[in-house]
Amino acid sequence: MFAKVALFVAAALAASVAASPIDNSCNSGPVMCCGSLNAHDSKAATGILSEVSVAVSAVTAMVGAECNPITGIGAGTGANCGTSPVCCEQNFFNQLVGVNCSPVNIGA
């Protein structure tokens, strides 16, 4: 009986993933979940940008720190996103820092 219930739950989960596909990529890389998002002209963003050698004047949108990609199946380090998922034009330090980030709507 337990095996039948487990099979049903697995099938239902697979169907829901297939029914609502997640586009987990942007034009510039994966959809990211960042630990913090900062306005491009904030003190925090200025500090982050200096660490990755990006001129503040080149940034016109949000700066993300402690970023992780969100996978298509909702697993991995970016799966539980405490901030809005974002697409970033540029990523540094293996996607740890995102520059010119804009929010995206996942699963809509």
Biopython code that builds the backbone (N, CA, C, O; Angstrom):
import numpy as np
from Bio.PDB.StructureBuilder import StructureBuilder

atoms = [
    (1, "MET", "N", (0.821, -1.192, 0.000)),
    (1, "MET", "CA", (0.000, 0.000, 0.000)),
    (1, "MET", "C", (0.867, 1.259, 0.000)),
    (1, "MET", "O", (0.601, 2.209, -0.736)),
    (2, "PHE", "N", (1.917, 1.250, 0.845)),
    (2, "PHE", "CA", (2.804, 2.414, 0.908)),
    (2, "PHE", "C", (3.472, 2.671, -0.437)),
    (2, "PHE", "O", (3.657, 3.822, -0.835)),
    (3, "ALA", "N", (3.835, 1.592, -1.140)),
    (3, "ALA", "CA", (4.490, 1.732, -2.442)),
    (3, "ALA", "C", (3.559, 2.406, -3.447)),
    (3, "ALA", "O", (4.005, 3.215, -4.261)),
    (4, "LYS", "N", (2.269, 2.078, -3.395)),
    (4, "LYS", "CA", (1.306, 2.699, -4.308)),
    (4, "LYS", "C", (1.145, 4.189, -4.009)),
    (4, "LYS", "O", (1.060, 5.006, -4.926)),
    (5, "VAL", "N", (1.103, 4.537, -2.718)),
    (5, "VAL", "CA", (0.986, 5.949, -2.333)),
    (5, "VAL", "C", (2.232, 6.715, -2.766)),
    (5, "VAL", "O", (2.129, 7.820, -3.298)),
    (6, "ALA", "N", (3.407, 6.134, -2.541)),
    (6, "ALA", "CA", (4.660, 6.777, -2.928)),
    (6, "ALA", "C", (4.728, 6.966, -4.437)),
    (6, "ALA", "O", (5.183, 8.005, -4.913)),
    (7, "LEU", "N", (4.280, 5.969, -5.188)),
    (7, "LEU", "CA", (4.257, 6.071, -6.641)),
    (7, "LEU", "C", (3.306, 7.172, -7.089)),
    (7, "LEU", "O", (3.631, 7.943, -7.992)),
    (8, "PHE", "N", (2.131, 7.251, -6.461)),
    (8, "PHE", "CA", (1.167, 8.292, -6.803)),
    (8, "PHE", "C", (1.739, 9.687, -6.533)),
    (8, "PHE", "O", (1.598, 10.589, -7.359)),
    (9, "VAL", "N", (2.383, 9.862, -5.380)),
    (9, "VAL", "CA", (2.965, 11.159, -5.025)),
    (9, "VAL", "C", (4.072, 11.526, -6.008)),
    (9, "VAL", "O", (4.154, 12.674, -6.445)),
    (10, "ALA", "N", (4.910, 10.579, -6.356)),
    (10, "ALA", "CA", (5.988, 10.836, -7.315)),
    (10, "ALA", "C", (5.426, 11.208, -8.682)),
    (10, "ALA", "O", (5.941, 12.116, -9.333)),
    (11, "ALA", "N", (4.384, 10.522, -9.120)),
    (11, "ALA", "CA", (3.766, 10.827, -10.412)),
    (11, "ALA", "C", (3.110, 12.207, -10.393)),
    (11, "ALA", "O", (3.196, 12.952, -11.369)),
    (12, "ALA", "N", (2.462, 12.542, -9.295)),
    (12, "ALA", "CA", (1.819, 13.855, -9.185)),
    (12, "ALA", "C", (2.857, 14.966, -9.198)),
    (12, "ALA", "O", (2.653, 16.003, -9.830)),
    (13, "LEU", "N", (3.958, 14.758, -8.509)),
    (13, "LEU", "CA", (5.032, 15.749, -8.491)),
    (13, "LEU", "C", (5.627, 15.930, -9.878)),
    (13, "LEU", "O", (5.862, 17.057, -10.314)),
    (14, "ALA", "N", (5.869, 14.829, -10.570)),
    (14, "ALA", "CA", (6.427, 14.901, -11.917)),
    (14, "ALA", "C", (5.463, 15.620, -12.862)),
    (14, "ALA", "O", (5.893, 16.403, -13.709)),
    (15, "ALA", "N", (4.175, 15.362, -12.722)),
    (15, "ALA", "CA", (3.179, 16.022, -13.575)),
    (15, "ALA", "C", (3.123, 17.511, -13.309)),
    (15, "ALA", "O", (2.971, 18.301, -14.241)),
    (16, "SER", "N", (3.245, 17.910, -12.043)),
    (16, "SER", "CA", (3.187, 19.343, -11.745)),
    (16, "SER", "C", (4.413, 20.064, -12.271)),
    (16, "SER", "O", (4.308, 21.211, -12.705)),
    (17, "VAL", "N", (5.580, 19.419, -12.242)),
    (17, "VAL", "CA", (6.782, 20.032, -12.802)),
    (17, "VAL", "C", (6.646, 20.154, -14.309)),
    (17, "VAL", "O", (7.028, 21.170, -14.889)),
    (18, "ALA", "N", (6.107, 19.128, -14.944)),
    (18, "ALA", "CA", (5.929, 19.159, -16.392)),
    (18, "ALA", "C", (4.851, 20.152, -16.801)),
    (18, "ALA", "O", (4.943, 20.750, -17.873)),
    (19, "ALA", "N", (3.845, 20.337, -15.982)),
    (19, "ALA", "CA", (2.739, 21.234, -16.322)),
    (19, "ALA", "C", (3.125, 22.699, -16.200)),
    (19, "ALA", "O", (2.566, 23.541, -16.903)),
    (20, "SER", "N", (4.065, 23.020, -15.328)),
    (20, "SER", "CA", (4.471, 24.413, -15.166)),
    (20, "SER", "C", (5.983, 24.517, -15.308)),
    (20, "SER", "O", (6.704, 24.587, -14.313)),
    (21, "PRO", "N", (6.467, 24.526, -16.565)),
    (21, "PRO", "CA", (7.913, 24.565, -16.767)),
    (21, "PRO", "C", (8.503, 25.875, -16.264)),
    (21, "PRO", "O", (7.882, 26.933, -16.358)),
    (22, "ILE", "N", (9.704, 25.779, -15.734)),
    (22, "ILE", "CA", (10.407, 26.954, -15.245)),
    (22, "ILE", "C", (11.523, 27.268, -16.222)),
    (22, "ILE", "O", (12.378, 26.423, -16.487)),
    (23, "ASP", "N", (11.516, 28.469, -16.755)),
    (23, "ASP", "CA", (12.605, 28.906, -17.600)),
    (23, "ASP", "C", (13.699, 29.389, -16.670)),
    (23, "ASP", "O", (13.615, 30.486, -16.118)),
    (24, "ASN", "N", (14.729, 28.569, -16.496)),
    (24, "ASN", "CA", (15.749, 28.896, -15.515)),
    (24, "ASN", "C", (16.951, 29.580, -16.137)),
    (24, "ASN", "O", (18.068, 29.446, -15.637)),
    (25, "SER", "N", (16.737, 30.310, -17.221)),
    (25, "SER", "CA", (17.854, 31.025, -17.810)),
    (25, "SER", "C", (17.416, 32.401, -18.281)),
    (25, "SER", "O", (16.253, 32.639, -18.607)),
    (26, "CYS", "N", (18.379, 33.284, -18.303)),
    (26, "CYS", "CA", (18.209, 34.644, -18.803)),
    (26, "CYS", "C", (19.075, 34.744, -20.058)),
    (26, "CYS", "O", (19.766, 33.791, -20.417)),
    (27, "ASN", "N", (19.038, 35.882, -20.712)),
    (27, "ASN", "CA", (19.910, 36.082, -21.866)),
    (27, "ASN", "C", (21.377, 36.037, -21.472)),
    (27, "ASN", "O", (22.233, 35.704, -22.291)),
    (28, "SER", "N", (21.669, 36.371, -20.220)),
    (28, "SER", "CA", (23.061, 36.473, -19.779)),
    (28, "SER", "C", (23.495, 35.358, -18.831)),
    (28, "SER", "O", (24.633, 35.371, -18.363)),
    (29, "GLY", "N", (22.633, 34.404, -18.536)),
    (29, "GLY", "CA", (22.994, 33.329, -17.623)),
    (29, "GLY", "C", (21.778, 32.804, -16.899)),
    (29, "GLY", "O", (20.651, 33.046, -17.330)),
    (30, "PRO", "N", (21.983, 32.085, -15.801)),
    (30, "PRO", "CA", (20.846, 31.493, -15.091)),
    (30, "PRO", "C", (20.076, 32.514, -14.256)),
    (30, "PRO", "O", (20.605, 33.562, -13.888)),
    (31, "VAL", "N", (18.823, 32.188, -13.966)),
    (31, "VAL", "CA", (18.055, 32.975, -13.000)),
    (31, "VAL", "C", (18.746, 32.785, -11.649)),
    (31, "VAL", "O", (19.086, 31.666, -11.263)),
    (32, "MET", "N", (18.946, 33.889, -10.945)),
    (32, "MET", "CA", (19.729, 33.851, -9.717)),
    (32, "MET", "C", (18.879, 34.217, -8.502)),
    (32, "MET", "O", (17.895, 34.949, -8.606)),
    (33, "CYS", "N", (19.277, 33.700, -7.373)),
    (33, "CYS", "CA", (18.747, 34.121, -6.090)),
    (33, "CYS", "C", (19.926, 34.696, -5.320)),
    (33, "CYS", "O", (20.912, 34.002, -5.073)),
    (34, "CYS", "N", (19.823, 35.953, -4.946)),
    (34, "CYS", "CA", (20.929, 36.628, -4.274)),
    (34, "CYS", "C", (20.594, 36.828, -2.795)),
    (34, "CYS", "O", (19.448, 37.100, -2.437)),
    (35, "GLY", "N", (21.601, 36.690, -1.954)),
    (35, "GLY", "CA", (21.418, 36.901, -0.521)),
    (35, "GLY", "C", (21.030, 38.327, -0.207)),
    (35, "GLY", "O", (20.311, 38.584, 0.759)),
    (36, "SER", "N", (21.507, 39.262, -1.026)),
    (36, "SER", "CA", (21.109, 40.663, -0.874)),
    (36, "SER", "C", (21.098, 41.330, -2.233)),
    (36, "SER", "O", (21.910, 41.024, -3.107)),
    (37, "LEU", "N", (20.160, 42.248, -2.390)),
    (37, "LEU", "CA", (20.084, 43.087, -3.581)),
    (37, "LEU", "C", (20.236, 44.522, -3.126)),
    (37, "LEU", "O", (19.572, 44.955, -2.184)),
    (38, "ASN", "N", (21.102, 45.255, -3.788)),
    (38, "ASN", "CA", (21.405, 46.620, -3.379)),
    (38, "ASN", "C", (21.222, 47.574, -4.546)),
    (38, "ASN", "O", (21.536, 47.241, -5.689)),
    (39, "ALA", "N", (20.712, 48.764, -4.250)),
    (39, "ALA", "CA", (20.605, 49.806, -5.270)),
    (39, "ALA", "C", (21.998, 50.127, -5.786)),
    (39, "ALA", "O", (22.966, 50.111, -5.025)),
    (40, "HIS", "N", (22.099, 50.417, -7.075)),
    (40, "HIS", "CA", (23.413, 50.614, -7.688)),
    (40, "HIS", "C", (24.210, 51.750, -7.068)),
    (40, "HIS", "O", (25.439, 51.759, -7.135)),
    (41, "ASP", "N", (23.521, 52.703, -6.470)),
    (41, "ASP", "CA", (24.222, 53.858, -5.893)),
    (41, "ASP", "C", (24.344, 53.783, -4.372)),
    (41, "ASP", "O", (24.687, 54.775, -3.729)),
    (42, "SER", "N", (24.065, 52.616, -3.793)),
    (42, "SER", "CA", (24.164, 52.474, -2.340)),
    (42, "SER", "C", (25.620, 52.222, -1.923)),
    (42, "SER", "O", (26.460, 51.826, -2.731)),
    (43, "LYS", "N", (25.881, 52.462, -0.655)),
    (43, "LYS", "CA", (27.225, 52.233, -0.116)),
    (43, "LYS", "C", (27.599, 50.756, -0.216)),
    (43, "LYS", "O", (28.741, 50.426, -0.536)),
    (44, "ALA", "N", (26.639, 49.861, 0.057)),
    (44, "ALA", "CA", (26.902, 48.421, -0.032)),
    (44, "ALA", "C", (27.284, 48.025, -1.457)),
    (44, "ALA", "O", (28.228, 47.262, -1.661)),
    (45, "ALA", "N", (26.551, 48.543, -2.440)),
    (45, "ALA", "CA", (26.837, 48.206, -3.835)),
    (45, "ALA", "C", (28.202, 48.747, -4.254)),
    (45, "ALA", "O", (28.945, 48.078, -4.972)),
    (46, "THR", "N", (28.526, 49.942, -3.810)),
    (46, "THR", "CA", (29.822, 50.528, -4.140)),
    (46, "THR", "C", (30.957, 49.646, -3.625)),
    (46, "THR", "O", (31.947, 49.428, -4.323)),
    (47, "GLY", "N", (30.809, 49.142, -2.408)),
    (47, "GLY", "CA", (31.818, 48.237, -1.853)),
    (47, "GLY", "C", (31.935, 46.947, -2.629)),
    (47, "GLY", "O", (33.039, 46.469, -2.893)),
    (48, "ILE", "N", (30.784, 46.373, -2.999)),
    (48, "ILE", "CA", (30.781, 45.126, -3.772)),
    (48, "ILE", "C", (31.429, 45.350, -5.136)),
    (48, "ILE", "O", (32.238, 44.539, -5.587)),
    (49, "LEU", "N", (31.070, 46.448, -5.784)),
    (49, "LEU", "CA", (31.602, 46.739, -7.116)),
    (49, "LEU", "C", (33.104, 46.963, -7.093)),
    (49, "LEU", "O", (33.802, 46.574, -8.029)),
    (50, "SER", "N", (33.606, 47.583, -6.039)),
    (50, "SER", "CA", (35.053, 47.803, -5.956)),
    (50, "SER", "C", (35.789, 46.470, -5.810)),
    (50, "SER", "O", (36.913, 46.331, -6.292)),
    (51, "GLU", "N", (35.170, 45.494, -5.153)),
    (51, "GLU", "CA", (35.793, 44.180, -4.993)),
    (51, "GLU", "C", (35.926, 43.432, -6.319)),
    (51, "GLU", "O", (36.849, 42.635, -6.490)),
    (52, "VAL", "N", (35.013, 43.682, -7.257)),
    (52, "VAL", "CA", (35.056, 42.987, -8.546)),
    (52, "VAL", "C", (35.570, 43.894, -9.661)),
    (52, "VAL", "O", (35.507, 43.536, -10.837)),
    (53, "SER", "N", (36.080, 45.072, -9.285)),
    (53, "SER", "CA", (36.684, 46.027, -10.228)),
    (53, "SER", "C", (35.725, 46.472, -11.324)),
    (53, "SER", "O", (36.087, 46.504, -12.500)),
    (54, "VAL", "N", (34.514, 46.811, -10.937)),
    (54, "VAL", "CA", (33.529, 47.344, -11.876)),
    (54, "VAL", "C", (33.294, 48.806, -11.524)),
    (54, "VAL", "O", (33.083, 49.149, -10.361)),
    (55, "ALA", "N", (33.332, 49.658, -12.531)),
    (55, "ALA", "CA", (33.103, 51.084, -12.306)),
    (55, "ALA", "C", (31.647, 51.308, -11.922)),
    (55, "ALA", "O", (30.738, 50.794, -12.574)),
    (56, "VAL", "N", (31.434, 52.074, -10.867)),
    (56, "VAL", "CA", (30.071, 52.364, -10.405)),
    (56, "VAL", "C", (29.258, 53.021, -11.505)),
    (56, "VAL", "O", (28.057, 52.773, -11.615)),
    (57, "SER", "N", (29.887, 53.854, -12.319)),
    (57, "SER", "CA", (29.172, 54.561, -13.386)),
    (57, "SER", "C", (28.644, 53.601, -14.456)),
    (57, "SER", "O", (27.737, 53.962, -15.207)),
    (58, "ALA", "N", (29.195, 52.386, -14.537)),
    (58, "ALA", "CA", (28.745, 51.413, -15.535)),
    (58, "ALA", "C", (27.515, 50.639, -15.084)),
    (58, "ALA", "O", (26.949, 49.868, -15.859)),
    (59, "VAL", "N", (27.095, 50.836, -13.834)),
    (59, "VAL", "CA", (25.980, 50.077, -13.273)),
    (59, "VAL", "C", (24.748, 50.964, -13.182)),
    (59, "VAL", "O", (24.799, 52.064, -12.632)),
    (60, "THR", "N", (23.640, 50.473, -13.728)),
    (60, "THR", "CA", (22.402, 51.260, -13.732)),
    (60, "THR", "C", (21.249, 50.566, -13.024)),
    (60, "THR", "O", (20.168, 51.140, -12.892)),
    (61, "ALA", "N", (21.465, 49.347, -12.570)),
    (61, "ALA", "CA", (20.398, 48.596, -11.913)),
    (61, "ALA", "C", (20.945, 47.973, -10.627)),
    (61, "ALA", "O", (22.025, 48.343, -10.166)),
    (62, "MET", "N", (20.213, 47.044, -10.060)),
    (62, "MET", "CA", (20.566, 46.425, -8.782)),
    (62, "MET", "C", (21.883, 45.653, -8.859)),
    (62, "MET", "O", (22.296, 45.176, -9.917)),
    (63, "VAL", "N", (22.524, 45.550, -7.691)),
    (63, "VAL", "CA", (23.731, 44.749, -7.546)),
    (63, "VAL", "C", (23.402, 43.632, -6.555)),
    (63, "VAL", "O", (22.937, 43.894, -5.446)),
    (64, "GLY", "N", (23.642, 42.404, -6.958)),
    (64, "GLY", "CA", (23.354, 41.261, -6.107)),
    (64, "GLY", "C", (24.622, 40.691, -5.499)),
    (64, "GLY", "O", (25.666, 40.644, -6.150)),
    (65, "ALA", "N", (24.528, 40.259, -4.247)),
    (65, "ALA", "CA", (25.658, 39.623, -3.574)),
    (65, "ALA", "C", (25.222, 38.267, -3.038)),
    (65, "ALA", "O", (24.050, 38.061, -2.724)),
    (66, "GLU", "N", (26.166, 37.351, -2.936)),
    (66, "GLU", "CA", (25.911, 35.994, -2.469)),
    (66, "GLU", "C", (24.842, 35.328, -3.328)),
    (66, "GLU", "O", (23.857, 34.799, -2.812)),
    (67, "CYS", "N", (25.044, 35.360, -4.626)),
    (67, "CYS", "CA", (24.060, 34.840, -5.572)),
    (67, "CYS", "C", (24.310, 33.366, -5.885)),
    (67, "CYS", "O", (25.449, 32.900, -5.917)),
    (68, "ASN", "N", (23.215, 32.652, -6.114)),
    (68, "ASN", "CA", (23.247, 31.250, -6.507)),
    (68, "ASN", "C", (22.218, 31.034, -7.608)),
    (68, "ASN", "O", (21.140, 31.627, -7.575)),
    (69, "PRO", "N", (22.544, 30.188, -8.585)),
    (69, "PRO", "CA", (21.559, 29.913, -9.637)),
    (69, "PRO", "C", (20.378, 29.108, -9.097)),
    (69, "PRO", "O", (20.530, 28.284, -8.195)),
    (70, "ILE", "N", (19.212, 29.361, -9.661)),
    (70, "ILE", "CA", (18.008, 28.588, -9.347)),
    (70, "ILE", "C", (17.851, 27.565, -10.454)),
    (70, "ILE", "O", (17.797, 27.929, -11.628)),
    (71, "THR", "N", (17.778, 26.293, -10.099)),
    (71, "THR", "CA", (17.685, 25.243, -11.107)),
    (71, "THR", "C", (16.247, 25.070, -11.583)),
    (71, "THR", "O", (15.307, 25.537, -10.940)),
    (72, "GLY", "N", (16.090, 24.395, -12.715)),
    (72, "GLY", "CA", (14.769, 24.154, -13.297)),
    (72, "GLY", "C", (13.868, 23.291, -12.445)),
    (72, "GLY", "O", (12.646, 23.380, -12.561)),
    (73, "ILE", "N", (14.438, 22.454, -11.589)),
    (73, "ILE", "CA", (13.608, 21.571, -10.765)),
    (73, "ILE", "C", (13.419, 22.117, -9.357)),
    (73, "ILE", "O", (12.800, 21.472, -8.510)),
    (74, "GLY", "N", (13.955, 23.307, -9.112)),
    (74, "GLY", "CA", (13.767, 23.915, -7.802)),
    (74, "GLY", "C", (14.638, 23.321, -6.728)),
    (74, "GLY", "O", (14.287, 23.365, -5.549)),
    (75, "ALA", "N", (15.760, 22.769, -7.109)),
    (75, "ALA", "CA", (16.687, 22.198, -6.133)),
    (75, "ALA", "C", (17.984, 22.985, -6.165)),
    (75, "ALA", "O", (18.164, 23.851, -7.021)),
    (76, "GLY", "N", (18.863, 22.703, -5.269)),
    (76, "GLY", "CA", (20.148, 23.377, -5.243)),
    (76, "GLY", "C", (20.159, 24.517, -4.261)),
    (76, "GLY", "O", (19.185, 24.750, -3.545)),
    (77, "THR", "N", (21.281, 25.235, -4.232)),
    (77, "THR", "CA", (21.462, 26.270, -3.223)),
    (77, "THR", "C", (20.547, 27.466, -3.425)),
    (77, "THR", "O", (20.281, 28.188, -2.464)),
    (78, "GLY", "N", (20.057, 27.704, -4.630)),
    (78, "GLY", "CA", (19.185, 28.845, -4.870)),
    (78, "GLY", "C", (17.705, 28.517, -4.792)),
    (78, "GLY", "O", (16.870, 29.372, -5.088)),
    (79, "ALA", "N", (17.360, 27.289, -4.398)),
    (79, "ALA", "CA", (15.970, 26.844, -4.447)),
    (79, "ALA", "C", (15.059, 27.611, -3.490)),
    (79, "ALA", "O", (13.917, 27.901, -3.845)),
    (80, "ASN", "N", (15.525, 27.943, -2.304)),
    (80, "ASN", "CA", (14.720, 28.693, -1.344)),
    (80, "ASN", "C", (15.176, 30.143, -1.361)),
    (80, "ASN", "O", (16.077, 30.538, -0.621)),
    (81, "CYS", "N", (14.542, 30.919, -2.210)),
    (81, "CYS", "CA", (14.991, 32.286, -2.449)),
    (81, "CYS", "C", (14.298, 33.251, -1.494)),
    (81, "CYS", "O", (13.076, 33.399, -1.527)),
    (82, "GLY", "N", (15.086, 33.906, -0.641)),
    (82, "GLY", "CA", (14.544, 34.877, 0.312)),
    (82, "GLY", "C", (14.306, 36.242, -0.311)),
    (82, "GLY", "O", (13.576, 37.060, 0.250)),
    (83, "THR", "N", (14.915, 36.500, -1.470)),
    (83, "THR", "CA", (14.703, 37.752, -2.205)),
    (83, "THR", "C", (14.031, 37.410, -3.525)),
    (83, "THR", "O", (13.809, 36.235, -3.817)),
    (84, "SER", "N", (13.711, 38.396, -4.310)),
    (84, "SER", "CA", (13.123, 38.149, -5.627)),
    (84, "SER", "C", (14.161, 37.527, -6.554)),
    (84, "SER", "O", (15.310, 37.970, -6.565)),
    (85, "PRO", "N", (13.791, 36.519, -7.325)),
    (85, "PRO", "CA", (14.726, 35.974, -8.312)),
    (85, "PRO", "C", (15.086, 37.061, -9.323)),
    (85, "PRO", "O", (14.247, 37.890, -9.673)),
    (86, "VAL", "N", (16.321, 37.055, -9.785)),
    (86, "VAL", "CA", (16.798, 38.100, -10.685)),
    (86, "VAL", "C", (17.564, 37.517, -11.857)),
    (86, "VAL", "O", (18.071, 36.397, -11.802)),
    (87, "CYS", "N", (17.636, 38.307, -12.918)),
    (87, "CYS", "CA", (18.554, 38.080, -14.030)),
    (87, "CYS", "C", (19.570, 39.206, -13.962)),
    (87, "CYS", "O", (19.205, 40.372, -13.807)),
    (88, "CYS", "N", (20.830, 38.862, -14.077)),
    (88, "CYS", "CA", (21.894, 39.852, -14.007)),
    (88, "CYS", "C", (22.642, 39.888, -15.333)),
    (88, "CYS", "O", (22.922, 38.846, -15.925)),
    (89, "GLU", "N", (22.965, 41.105, -15.798)),
    (89, "GLU", "CA", (23.677, 41.246, -17.062)),
    (89, "GLU", "C", (25.084, 40.687, -16.991)),
    (89, "GLU", "O", (25.576, 40.109, -17.961)),
    (90, "GLN", "N", (25.738, 40.855, -15.845)),
    (90, "GLN", "CA", (27.094, 40.348, -15.668)),
    (90, "GLN", "C", (27.184, 39.626, -14.329)),
    (90, "GLN", "O", (26.559, 40.028, -13.347)),
    (91, "ASN", "N", (27.966, 38.561, -14.307)),
    (91, "ASN", "CA", (28.186, 37.793, -13.085)),
    (91, "ASN", "C", (29.686, 37.654, -12.851)),
    (91, "ASN", "O", (30.459, 37.455, -13.789)),
    (92, "PHE", "N", (30.081, 37.762, -11.594)),
    (92, "PHE", "CA", (31.488, 37.676, -11.237)),
    (92, "PHE", "C", (31.680, 36.639, -10.141)),
    (92, "PHE", "O", (30.746, 36.301, -9.414)),
    (93, "PHE", "N", (32.910, 36.139, -10.037)),
    (93, "PHE", "CA", (33.283, 35.165, -9.009)),
    (93, "PHE", "C", (32.336, 33.970, -9.014)),
    (93, "PHE", "O", (31.718, 33.640, -8.002)),
    (94, "ASN", "N", (32.237, 33.328, -10.184)),
    (94, "ASN", "CA", (31.390, 32.146, -10.330)),
    (94, "ASN", "C", (29.948, 32.434, -9.914)),
    (94, "ASN", "O", (29.330, 31.655, -9.188)),
    (95, "GLN", "N", (29.431, 33.552, -10.379)),
    (95, "GLN", "CA", (28.047, 34.014, -10.166)),
    (95, "GLN", "C", (27.759, 34.438, -8.737)),
    (95, "GLN", "O", (26.593, 34.560, -8.361)),
    (96, "LEU", "N", (28.785, 34.667, -7.932)),
    (96, "LEU", "CA", (28.582, 35.109, -6.559)),
    (96, "LEU", "C", (28.106, 36.560, -6.503)),
    (96, "LEU", "O", (27.346, 36.938, -5.611)),
    (97, "VAL", "N", (28.559, 37.365, -7.459)),
    (97, "VAL", "CA", (28.164, 38.777, -7.543)),
    (97, "VAL", "C", (27.492, 39.001, -8.890)),
    (97, "VAL", "O", (28.027, 38.618, -9.930)),
    (98, "GLY", "N", (26.318, 39.624, -8.867)),
    (98, "GLY", "CA", (25.594, 39.950, -10.083)),
    (98, "GLY", "C", (25.463, 41.449, -10.236)),
    (98, "GLY", "O", (25.198, 42.156, -9.263)),
    (99, "VAL", "N", (25.647, 41.945, -11.462)),
    (99, "VAL", "CA", (25.600, 43.378, -11.742)),
    (99, "VAL", "C", (24.491, 43.655, -12.753)),
    (99, "VAL", "O", (24.268, 42.874, -13.677)),
    (100, "ASN", "N", (23.804, 44.774, -12.562)),
    (100, "ASN", "CA", (22.662, 45.179, -13.391)),
    (100, "ASN", "C", (21.590, 44.094, -13.373)),
    (100, "ASN", "O", (21.182, 43.581, -14.415)),
    (101, "CYS", "N", (21.150, 43.762, -12.180)),
    (101, "CYS", "CA", (20.148, 42.717, -11.978)),
    (101, "CYS", "C", (18.740, 43.296, -12.045)),
    (101, "CYS", "O", (18.500, 44.414, -11.590)),
    (102, "SER", "N", (17.822, 42.538, -12.607)),
    (102, "SER", "CA", (16.431, 42.943, -12.639)),
    (102, "SER", "C", (15.564, 41.744, -12.232)),
    (102, "SER", "O", (15.884, 40.604, -12.571)),
    (103, "PRO", "N", (14.472, 42.000, -11.508)),
    (103, "PRO", "CA", (13.610, 40.903, -11.046)),
    (103, "PRO", "C", (12.960, 40.149, -12.209)),
    (103, "PRO", "O", (12.670, 40.724, -13.258)),
    (104, "VAL", "N", (12.741, 38.863, -11.997)),
    (104, "VAL", "CA", (12.039, 38.038, -12.979)),
    (104, "VAL", "C", (10.883, 37.348, -12.280)),
    (104, "VAL", "O", (10.898, 37.159, -11.064)),
    (105, "ASN", "N", (9.889, 36.978, -13.056)),
    (105, "ASN", "CA", (8.725, 36.277, -12.551)),
    (105, "ASN", "C", (8.826, 34.817, -12.956)),
    (105, "ASN", "O", (8.710, 34.496, -14.139)),
    (106, "ILE", "N", (9.040, 33.933, -12.001)),
    (106, "ILE", "CA", (9.209, 32.508, -12.282)),
    (106, "ILE", "C", (7.871, 31.782, -12.152)),
    (106, "ILE", "O", (7.130, 31.980, -11.190)),
    (107, "GLY", "N", (7.583, 30.945, -13.135)),
    (107, "GLY", "CA", (6.405, 30.093, -13.065)),
    (107, "GLY", "C", (5.096, 30.797, -13.381)),
    (107, "GLY", "O", (4.025, 30.282, -13.059)),
    (108, "ALA", "N", (5.165, 31.947, -13.998)),
    (108, "ALA", "CA", (3.917, 32.654, -14.334)),
    (108, "ALA", "C", (3.592, 32.469, -15.780)),
    (108, "ALA", "O", (2.581, 32.986, -16.256)),
]
sb = StructureBuilder()
sb.init_structure("model")
sb.init_model(0)
sb.init_chain("A")
sb.init_seg("    ")
for serial, (resi, resn, name, xyz) in enumerate(atoms, 1):
    if name == "N":
        sb.init_residue(resn, " ", resi, " ")
    sb.init_atom(name, np.array(xyz, "f"), 0.0, 1.0, " ", f" {name:<3s}", serial, name[0])
structure = sb.get_structure()
